[in-house]
Amino acid sequence: MIINLALTYARVFTNIMNANAYEQMFQALFNWIHNLTNEYPKIYHIHNEGWKCILGDLDQAQAKGLGIALNKLENSLSILYFINFKLNLN
């Protein structure tokens, strides 16, 4: 039996919108999860198990901050991040 499940681990409201702030936010979330479970989150695309996605607005600063935090989470890998932007040009 396959069970598809979506859980909200955290919601963060912030008025600071730069990559450094988002990196610190994601790092704090990963550390919080580690403190609760004694394990860091596993990301499916890195570890072949665990979280399959992280949802957010993922503007440029958020995406960069998440990328930096993921790289610190698993710094033994060379990880290349691609960010796709949809541009509305008039």
Protein Blocks (a to p, Z undefined) as FASTA:
>chain_A
ZZdddddfbdcddfbdcfklmmmmmmmmmmmmmmmnopacddfklnopajfbdcdfkpmk
lmmmmmmmmmmmmmmbccddddddddddZZ
